[in-house]
Amino acid sequence: IDCGMFQGSVIETKHNHEKFTFNPAELDFVILTHTHIDHSGRLPMLVKEGFKGKIFMTPPTRELVEILLLDSAKIQLQDLEKNKDLGLDTSDLLYTEDDVFDTIQYFYPLVYEKPFMEKDLKFTFHNAGHLLGSAYVSINYKEKVYVFSGDLGHKFSLLQDPPVLLQKADYLFMESTYGNRHHEHIDLRLKNLYSEVMNTINSGGTIIIPAFSVGRTQEMLYALKTYAINNNRVKEFEDIPIYLDSPLAINATGIYLKNLSYLRDDIIKENIAYDNVHIVKSMKESIGLNFNQSPKIIISAAGMCDAGRILNHLTAYLPNDKTKIIFVGYQGEESLGRKIQNAENPVYIGKETVANHAEIVTVEGFSGHGDLDDLKEWISLLPSPPIKTILIHGERNSLENLKNELEIIGHDVHIAKLYETIEIL
């Protein structure tokens, strides 16, 4: 279930280069819950090491994960070229674009709620509400039901339907990203986002929004336009130039627009793609934005500020006290985004020391992950607690808090450890 990249600290990312603790050639198949790189990012490594089975996913995930993996391979090559002085060569890459194309041939799309038999397992994808095409999977095997949550969204998402509530689980593997958090109400977070934007625009500053290319970028575009429409501020809003500066985000937005049927029924194209959104096509155009002093919004990737074109914008704009950085998503421990979010000054971007005089704002509630209430609601229809609940995908405080909350309602909870083998009877 999933095969993602480690993200976060230097120690964590080193795990990406470790050999798998199993033989990929012996796997029968892989189930991919959704696109994000921390769930899909090492699929090409499986294929390089001998995996030849099907990789199951939903149709939108099939489209999105192709462009995401190709982007990942491109970023790795760029990082290698920047660090030639360290004596690295292409053998140090996790994988190349050719490896990604080798992997794509094994993709096998499946729709929601249609059970599928493979070997002696029957499994079903259910809408997880996290981003376009995201799923959790229930597996029927020998009269038991095994559920893997993937990443779960929240019921007040702007673009996604709420996660389908869980009906049955004998063994539950459950994410815990926000197992100790409560999101702000959707109306309040929209108001806060728009207010932060207008305060900076009216004072002549630039807003930079670091946003994950898949999911968060599209939600930001929709959020800004929707608030303006609902509050009779469209004319004011249409005067604000918004620059979408991420090739991956641009391609992902096109895939979103092709797959509106997988989003909420009231989502229309015109509220994601509109006239004052300017597509930044070339690196020359991107760099040119750093010399443009007029008020504007730049939405760029990567979401944790660890790669991509946003690094150039941060280098140029962080020293300016008229700049506002708006964080709208989770920032991993030790990521550049977390350091900026914590107002560290200076910060180090590549080999440069950059003063951080920008105004730093975090607008809560835009994460694609459900909060504690969403996680508890997702399991609220279970007739009885699972035989065992295994918590994954969270920092220690979130894991511990969710464990305590679930134990109160009768769950037998175990927090999984890295490379741990768990025997399920």
Buried (B, 14 or more C-beta within 10 A) or exposed (E): BBBBBBBBEEEBBEEBEEEBEEEBEEBEBBBBBBBBBBBBBBBBBBBBBEBEBBBBBBBBBBBBBBBBBBBBBBBBBEBBEEEEEEEBEEEEBBBBBEBBBBBBEBBBBBEBEEEBEBEEBBBBBBBBBBBBBBBBBBBBBEEBBBBBBBBBBBBBBBBBBBBBEBEBBBBBBBBBBBBBBEBBEBEEBBBBBBEBBBBBBEEEBBBBBBBBBBBBBBBBBBBBBBBBEEEEEEEBBEEBBBBBBBBBBBBBBEBBBEBBEBBEEEBEEEBBBBEBBBBBEEEEEBBEBBEEEEBBBBBBBBBBBBBBBBBBBBBBBBBBEBBBBBBBBBBBEBBBBBBBBEEEBBBEBEEEEBEBBBBBBBBBBBBBBBBBBBBBBBBEEBEEBBBBBBBBBBBEEBBBBBBEBBEEEEBEBEBEEEEEEEEEE
